[in-house]
């Protein structure tokens, strides 16, 4: 499965915070971008293992949706 993730620099303590938009509450972090991305892969796998099939379908975001950044 492919998931979109949001990667943000943690300006307060350093490193990076990464979350999976398709799995609410699935968040991880890392000192480097590479470490953060590896950690979110593990977090996604753990989230998927803990969800039953019917729960997975109800919590996943529509696959045709997109995450875009706007400045207001």
Secondary structure, DSSP 4 states (H G I P E B T S, - for coil): ----EEEEE-TTTSSEEEEETTSTT-EEEESSHHHHHHHHHHHHHHHHHHS-HHHHHHHSPPTT--------
